[in-house]
Amino acid sequence: MTHLFPYDNTITGLLVLIVGFAFHWIGQALSIINWDLAIRLGLQESEAPPEYKVYEHGIAVADVAIGWVYAVAGIGLLFGAPWAYRIAWIPGAILIYHAISFWAWTGNQLRAGQRLPTGRTLYRFTWIAANLLTGGLAILLAWNAT
């Protein structure tokens, strides 16, 4: 198999584990288990209107339900397992979805007059870039392996 660049599987595996598993899965699991702690840690918005909590909680449940795939794919990619390249499509697609939906979600908040910390330009750009980069690399790696 040809590589995109040296150690492409290791770098992509680490990014999937960090962005996907650590930030998405663990962060959202913590939000489900203890919402107040998640607010104190900055994982959830303390200033958000109450109706946002319903949406945010739903997203947390969805992320936790599918997020285990991040760990499986990330670990598999670290070890260069052939099956990991096949399932890398899943975290790749989900992370790109997260980037696009976060852009839209925070954009809608800003248009509605909500000035929450996640809508600030640097945070917004960084989170979108991390998700796009990780998702894009995972998809390129999977594509290259087929």
Backbone as JSON, one array per atom type, in Angstrom:
{
  "sequence": "MTHLFPYDNTITGLLVLIVGFAFHWIGQALSIINWDLAIRLGLQESEAPPEYKVYEHGIAVADVAIGWVYAVAGIGLLFGAPWAYRIAWIPGAILIYHAISFWAWTGNQLRAGQRLPTGRTLYRFTWIAANLLTGGLAILLAWNAT",
  "N": [[0.85, -1.18, 0.0], [0.51, 2.21, -0.79], [1.61, 5.19, 0.78], [0.24, 8.29, 1.96], [1.86, 10.18, 3.12], [4.89, 9.98, 5.11], [4.32, 7.95, 7.95], [1.57, 8.31, 7.92], [-0.66, 6.81, 8.8], [-0.18, 6.65, 11.56], [-0.18, 9.34, 12.43], [-2.77, 10.14, 11.62], [-4.27, 8.29, 13.08], [-3.63, 9.09, 15.73], [-4.73, 11.69, 15.71], [-7.45, 11.07, 15.29], [-7.94, 9.69, 17.67], [-7.46, 11.74, 19.55], [-9.04, 14.09, 18.76], [-11.49, 12.91, 17.99], [-12.08, 10.65, 19.81], [-11.17, 11.47, 22.47], [-11.96, 14.27, 22.76], [-14.59, 14.41, 21.57], [-16.01, 11.89, 22.23], [-15.32, 11.22, 25.0], [-15.66, 13.75, 26.18], [-18.38, 14.29, 25.6], [-19.59, 12.09, 26.84], [-19.01, 12.67, 29.49], [-20.57, 14.96, 29.69], [-23.13, 13.87, 29.54], [-23.18, 12.3, 31.84], [-22.58, 14.1, 33.97], [-23.72, 17.05, 33.82], [-23.35, 19.59, 35.03], [-20.66, 19.5, 35.85], [-19.49, 19.31, 33.34], [-20.07, 21.85, 32.39], [-18.56, 23.41, 34.18], [-16.02, 22.59, 33.39], [-15.9, 23.69, 30.91], [-16.91, 22.38, 28.75], [-19.54, 22.52, 28.06], [-21.91, 25.15, 27.53], [-22.41, 27.67, 29.87], [-23.88, 29.98, 29.75], [-25.81, 29.54, 27.89], [-29.11, 29.59, 26.49], [-31.88, 27.93, 28.11], [-33.34, 26.25, 26.35], [-31.44, 25.41, 24.54], [-30.09, 23.42, 25.84], [-31.53, 21.04, 25.56], [-31.11, 20.38, 22.86], [-28.27, 20.23, 22.87], [-27.86, 18.16, 24.7], [-29.04, 16.05, 23.32], [-27.3, 15.87, 21.12], [-25.0, 15.14, 22.51], [-25.71, 12.58, 23.44], [-25.99, 11.25, 20.96], [-23.34, 11.49, 19.99], [-21.97, 9.95, 21.88], [-23.12, 7.47, 21.45], [-22.12, 6.68, 18.93], [-19.44, 7.23, 19.09], [-17.54, 5.35, 19.99], [-16.43, 4.21, 17.79], [-14.42, 5.9, 17.01], [-12.32, 5.3, 18.79], [-11.77, 2.6, 18.16], [-11.07, 2.78, 15.4], [-8.95, 4.65, 15.56], [-7.03, 3.34, 17.21], [-6.6, 1.06, 15.67], [-5.52, 2.25, 13.35], [-3.16, 3.32, 14.41], [-1.7, 0.99, 14.81], [-1.5, 0.13, 12.23], [-3.34, -1.65, 11.16], [-4.98, -3.49, 8.65], [-7.85, -3.54, 8.48], [-8.54, -1.21, 9.77], [-8.18, 0.88, 8.03], [-10.35, 0.59, 6.41], [-12.53, 1.14, 8.1], [-11.97, 3.73, 8.73], [-13.35, 5.52, 7.19], [-15.71, 6.04, 8.54], [-15.23, 7.59, 11.05], [-14.06, 9.69, 9.67], [-16.09, 10.77, 8.01], [-17.98, 11.48, 9.98], [-16.58, 13.39, 11.51], [-16.15, 15.42, 9.64], [-18.8, 16.09, 9.21], [-19.32, 17.06, 11.81], [-17.74, 19.38, 11.8], [-18.98, 20.95, 9.8], [-21.62, 21.13, 10.83], [-21.12, 22.39, 13.28], [-20.17, 24.85, 12.42], [-22.51, 25.85, 11.2], [-24.31, 25.76, 13.41], [-23.12, 27.52, 15.34], [-23.06, 29.78, 13.78], [-25.8, 30.26, 13.4], [-26.47, 30.81, 16.06], [-25.04, 33.21, 16.48], [-26.32, 34.88, 14.59], [-28.79, 34.96, 15.83], [-28.28, 36.57, 17.9], [-27.01, 35.53, 20.1], [-24.2, 35.51, 22.03], [-22.12, 33.44, 22.67], [-19.31, 31.72, 24.22], [-18.34, 29.68, 22.46], [-18.91, 30.71, 20.0], [-17.05, 32.58, 19.46], [-14.53, 33.83, 17.32], [-11.81, 32.69, 17.21], [-11.99, 30.29, 18.74], [-14.08, 29.03, 17.39], [-13.04, 28.77, 14.76], [-10.76, 27.17, 15.29], [-11.85, 24.77, 16.34], [-13.45, 23.92, 14.2], [-11.47, 23.63, 12.22], [-9.85, 21.62, 13.38], [-11.62, 19.42, 13.36], [-12.21, 19.25, 10.58], [-9.64, 18.81, 9.48], [-8.85, 16.38, 10.75], [-10.99, 14.66, 10.02], [-10.83, 14.88, 7.22], [-8.23, 13.85, 6.72], [-8.61, 11.21, 7.62], [-10.49, 10.28, 5.77], [-9.05, 10.6, 3.36], [-6.97, 8.8, 3.84], [-8.4, 6.39, 4.04], [-9.48, 6.32, 1.47], [-7.17, 6.18, -0.08], [-6.31, 3.67, 0.61], [-8.02, 1.96, -0.61]],
  "CA": [[0.0, 0.0, 0.0], [1.24, 3.47, -0.82], [1.25, 6.11, 1.86], [0.07, 9.7, 1.6], [3.09, 10.77, 3.64], [5.42, 9.07, 6.12], [3.57, 7.79, 9.21], [0.21, 8.83, 7.76], [-1.59, 6.08, 9.66], [0.07, 7.0, 12.96], [-0.65, 10.72, 12.66], [-4.23, 10.15, 11.52], [-4.77, 7.54, 14.25], [-3.53, 9.95, 16.92], [-5.73, 12.76, 15.59], [-8.78, 10.48, 15.52], [-8.05, 9.42, 19.1], [-7.51, 12.99, 20.32], [-10.2, 14.91, 18.41], [-12.71, 12.11, 17.99], [-12.37, 9.9, 21.03], [-10.99, 12.24, 23.7], [-12.79, 15.47, 22.83], [-16.01, 14.15, 21.28], [-16.64, 10.81, 22.99], [-15.16, 11.38, 26.45], [-16.29, 15.02, 26.56], [-19.83, 14.16, 25.55], [-19.98, 11.13, 27.89], [-19.0, 13.43, 30.74], [-21.73, 15.85, 29.65], [-24.31, 13.08, 29.86], [-23.09, 11.82, 33.23], [-22.61, 15.21, 34.93], [-23.83, 18.28, 33.02], [-22.77, 20.72, 35.76], [-19.2, 19.37, 35.76], [-19.13, 19.65, 31.96], [-20.11, 23.32, 32.31], [-17.38, 23.93, 34.9], [-14.82, 22.29, 32.59], [-15.97, 24.42, 29.66], [-17.38, 21.51, 27.68], [-20.88, 22.99, 27.74], [-22.09, 26.59, 27.73], [-23.2, 28.04, 31.05], [-24.75, 31.12, 29.41], [-26.74, 29.17, 26.82], [-30.52, 29.54, 26.87], [-32.28, 26.57, 28.52], [-33.79, 25.41, 25.24], [-30.27, 24.85, 23.87], [-29.64, 22.22, 26.56], [-32.2, 19.88, 24.97], [-30.36, 20.07, 21.64], [-26.9, 19.84, 23.22], [-27.93, 16.85, 25.33], [-29.29, 15.1, 22.23], [-26.04, 15.7, 20.37], [-24.08, 14.38, 23.38], [-26.13, 11.18, 23.4], [-25.64, 10.73, 19.63], [-21.88, 11.36, 19.92], [-21.54, 8.82, 22.71], [-23.6, 6.23, 20.83], [-21.29, 6.31, 17.78], [-18.06, 7.64, 19.32], [-16.61, 4.25, 20.23], [-15.77, 3.92, 16.52], [-13.18, 6.69, 17.0], [-11.27, 4.55, 19.5], [-11.43, 1.4, 17.38], [-10.35, 3.2, 14.19], [-7.69, 5.29, 15.93], [-6.07, 2.33, 17.66], [-6.26, 0.25, 14.49], [-4.62, 3.02, 12.48], [-1.85, 3.39, 15.07], [-1.0, -0.28, 14.59], [-1.45, -0.16, 10.81], [-4.2, -2.8, 10.85], [-5.67, -3.3, 7.36], [-9.27, -3.26, 8.68], [-8.71, 0.16, 10.27], [-8.28, 1.77, 6.87], [-11.73, 0.49, 5.91], [-13.49, 1.84, 8.98], [-11.59, 5.15, 8.87], [-14.39, 6.32, 6.52], [-16.76, 6.41, 9.49], [-14.87, 8.8, 11.79], [-13.8, 10.77, 8.73], [-17.37, 11.4, 7.63], [-18.61, 12.08, 11.16], [-15.83, 14.59, 11.9], [-16.47, 16.47, 8.66], [-20.16, 16.5, 9.58], [-19.21, 17.89, 13.01], [-17.2, 20.69, 11.42], [-20.02, 21.69, 9.08], [-22.75, 21.43, 11.71], [-20.69, 23.37, 14.27], [-20.16, 26.13, 11.71], [-23.91, 26.28, 11.05], [-24.89, 25.96, 14.74], [-22.61, 28.75, 15.94], [-23.51, 30.88, 12.92], [-27.2, 30.54, 13.76], [-26.45, 31.47, 17.38], [-24.59, 34.59, 16.3], [-27.41, 35.61, 13.93], [-29.89, 35.11, 16.78], [-27.85, 37.5, 18.95], [-26.36, 34.81, 21.2], [-22.74, 35.67, 21.99], [-21.56, 32.42, 23.55], [-17.88, 31.54, 24.0], [-18.02, 28.85, 21.3], [-19.11, 31.48, 18.79], [-15.91, 33.47, 19.24], [-13.85, 33.47, 16.08], [-10.66, 31.8, 17.36], [-12.48, 28.99, 19.18], [-14.89, 28.48, 16.3], [-12.14, 28.39, 13.69], [-9.89, 26.08, 15.74], [-12.63, 23.54, 16.46], [-13.82, 23.51, 12.85], [-10.26, 23.19, 11.55], [-9.44, 20.33, 13.96], [-12.54, 18.4, 12.86], [-12.02, 19.11, 9.13], [-8.33, 18.21, 9.23], [-8.87, 14.99, 11.16], [-11.92, 13.94, 9.15], [-10.28, 14.84, 5.87], [-7.12, 12.89, 6.69], [-9.16, 9.86, 7.74], [-11.1, 9.92, 4.48], [-7.96, 10.42, 2.37], [-6.27, 7.55, 4.17], [-9.3, 5.29, 3.64], [-9.58, 6.36, 0.0], [-5.87, 5.73, -0.6], [-6.13, 2.24, 0.93], [-8.93, 1.12, -1.41]],
  "C": [[0.89, 1.24, 0.0], [0.73, 4.37, 0.29], [1.09, 7.52, 1.32], [1.31, 10.49, 1.96], [3.62, 9.83, 4.71], [4.6, 9.12, 7.42], [2.15, 8.35, 9.12], [-0.8, 8.13, 8.66], [-1.42, 6.44, 11.13], [-0.46, 8.39, 13.28], [-2.17, 10.78, 12.62], [-4.84, 9.41, 12.7], [-4.73, 8.37, 15.51], [-4.57, 11.08, 16.88], [-7.14, 12.24, 15.83], [-8.97, 10.19, 17.01], [-8.2, 10.71, 19.91], [-8.79, 13.76, 20.03], [-11.49, 14.12, 18.54], [-13.02, 11.47, 19.33], [-12.27, 10.77, 22.27], [-11.95, 13.42, 23.78], [-14.27, 15.18, 22.61], [-16.58, 13.11, 22.24], [-16.52, 11.01, 24.5], [-15.83, 12.66, 26.92], [-17.81, 14.92, 26.6], [-20.33, 13.15, 26.59], [-20.01, 11.84, 29.24], [-20.2, 14.38, 30.82], [-23.01, 15.1, 30.0], [-24.33, 12.69, 31.34], [-23.25, 12.96, 34.22], [-22.55, 16.54, 34.16], [-23.16, 19.46, 33.73], [-21.24, 20.68, 35.72], [-18.74, 19.73, 34.35], [-19.15, 21.16, 31.76], [-18.88, 23.91, 32.99], [-16.09, 23.69, 34.12], [-14.8, 23.01, 31.25], [-16.42, 23.57, 28.48], [-18.78, 21.89, 27.2], [-20.98, 24.47, 28.12], [-22.93, 26.88, 28.97], [-24.19, 29.15, 30.74], [-25.8, 30.78, 28.37], [-28.18, 29.19, 27.34], [-30.93, 28.1, 27.2], [-32.71, 25.67, 27.37], [-32.62, 24.82, 24.45], [-29.84, 23.55, 24.53], [-30.28, 20.96, 25.97], [-31.44, 19.44, 23.72], [-28.98, 19.54, 21.98], [-26.87, 18.46, 23.86], [-28.17, 15.76, 24.27], [-28.05, 14.82, 21.41], [-25.05, 14.89, 21.2], [-24.44, 12.9, 23.35], [-25.75, 10.54, 22.06], [-24.13, 10.53, 19.51], [-21.39, 10.16, 20.72], [-21.96, 7.49, 22.08], [-22.68, 5.76, 19.7], [-19.8, 6.51, 18.05], [-17.07, 6.54, 19.6], [-15.85, 3.89, 18.96], [-14.46, 4.7, 16.41], [-12.04, 5.91, 17.65], [-10.82, 3.35, 18.69], [-10.61, 1.79, 16.15], [-8.99, 3.79, 14.54], [-6.63, 4.29, 16.36], [-5.64, 1.44, 16.5], [-5.3, 0.96, 13.57], [-3.23, 3.14, 13.1], [-1.02, 2.13, 14.81], [-0.94, -0.68, 13.12], [-2.3, -1.36, 10.41], [-4.97, -2.54, 9.56], [-7.16, -2.95, 7.51], [-9.52, -1.83, 9.12], [-8.85, 1.16, 9.13], [-9.7, 1.75, 6.31], [-12.71, 1.25, 6.8], [-13.12, 3.3, 9.22], [-12.57, 6.07, 8.15], [-15.4, 6.85, 7.54], [-16.36, 7.63, 10.32], [-14.58, 9.98, 10.87], [-15.07, 11.51, 8.37], [-18.02, 12.1, 8.82], [-17.89, 13.38, 11.55], [-16.04, 15.73, 10.91], [-17.88, 16.99, 8.92], [-20.13, 17.42, 10.81], [-18.71, 19.29, 12.67], [-18.28, 21.54, 10.75], [-21.17, 22.07, 10.0], [-22.37, 22.44, 12.79], [-20.64, 24.77, 13.66], [-21.58, 26.69, 11.61], [-24.53, 26.61, 12.41], [-24.41, 27.27, 15.36], [-22.99, 29.96, 15.1], [-24.95, 31.26, 13.22], [-27.3, 31.23, 15.12], [-26.07, 32.93, 17.24], [-25.67, 35.44, 15.62], [-28.59, 35.85, 14.85], [-29.52, 36.05, 17.93], [-27.22, 36.83, 20.16], [-24.85, 34.93, 21.05], [-22.13, 34.72, 23.01], [-20.08, 32.23, 23.25], [-17.54, 30.7, 22.77], [-18.23, 29.57, 19.98], [-17.98, 32.44, 18.51], [-15.05, 32.94, 18.11], [-12.72, 32.47, 16.27], [-11.11, 30.4, 17.77], [-13.21, 28.29, 18.04], [-14.0, 27.97, 15.18], [-11.3, 27.17, 14.08], [-10.64, 24.75, 15.78], [-13.04, 23.02, 15.08], [-12.6, 22.97, 12.11], [-9.8, 21.82, 12.07], [-10.32, 19.2, 13.43], [-12.35, 18.17, 11.36], [-10.7, 18.41, 8.8], [-8.34, 16.72, 9.57], [-9.79, 14.16, 10.27], [-11.4, 13.81, 7.73], [-9.13, 13.86, 5.74], [-7.62, 11.45, 6.77], [-9.77, 9.4, 6.42], [-10.04, 9.73, 3.4], [-7.21, 9.12, 2.59], [-7.11, 6.34, 3.73], [-9.38, 5.19, 2.12], [-8.3, 5.78, -0.62], [-5.68, 4.22, -0.41], [-7.04, 1.36, 0.07], [-8.39, 0.79, -2.77]]
}
